[in-house]
Amino acid sequence: MDNYKAYGSPSQPLNILTESNIPTAIFVARNDYISTVEDGLNLNKLIKNSVHFQILEDEDHSSVIFSKNMTYFEDVIKVMMGSTYTIPTERRPSPPPKEDNGFSPIEDMKVSLNRRTESMKDSLKEAKQDFKDKVLSETVKAKALEDKVYSEVKAFNDRVDDANKRMYDSVMGN
């Protein structure tokens, strides 16, 4: 469905999440560089029927799905089954990473997203410069190799010319 037709904007309104009556559990990975703990905390504040929030301390964005250690999944299943159980001490969520800064959760998410966007832009800029430096370095090496090959070919041709001249002189009796 075209979001512009349905909502009058390029994306669905956030109230689809915030106004939902569906019990929602939020699991966030401490080392996730795409969806941060800060984003999870903000989302947890926005969702009125959030029933569980847990920080997965040793996970990152992809390891939540592809990790060899899936022990956290026991917590997911128990929350889904509506079990009332206590998360083992070693896996309890850490306290929130920052104090309330007075912004609304949406403003916090925007700030966080802007920070990550700037960080990604800086990383991309550095990667581009590294690539340019490597290309320049390889170009300089290629030019040096070309000069060396040219010099060796010229030296070989000069020796062949000298040999031909000596042979000609010897045949002609010079």
Phi, psi and omega in degrees: 000139179286119182300326179298318179292316185284319189239352182073020179208166182290343180225163179292148178292150182296337184295348174301322177278314189289334182261000182291143176263003181285126176302131186234131175251137180243122174244125179235148180265131182303322185259020180282122181268353180261309178241101190280167175301320178302317177297317180298318178297318178296318178296320179300323178292326184282325184280116187288337181247040176286120185257348183200138175224128181217135176263124177270105192297320188256019184249162171230190188301311184272334182291341177299328181261321190253007184292148173286332180264101182251028183299330179298338184294336174302319179297318180300311182298315182296321177294318180296326181278357178077014180292139173261105181217163180261131178294132178308144185309317184292347180243011179293145180297147175285163175296158179307144185289345180211160178277162178299127183260008178089351178278156172287160179304323179293318177298319177301317180295320178296316179299314180299315180296317178298318179298314180294322178298315179297319179297317179294321177298316178298317179297318179295318179299315178297318180296319178298317180295318177301317179297315178300317179298317179294317178298316178299315179300314180293325177295317178298317179297317180297319179296318178297318178295317178301315179299319180296314180298316179301315180298316180293320178296317179297317179298318178297314179298321178297318178295319178297316178299317179298316180297317179297319180295317179295320179296317179298315180298321182290321178291323183276354178079023180275000000 
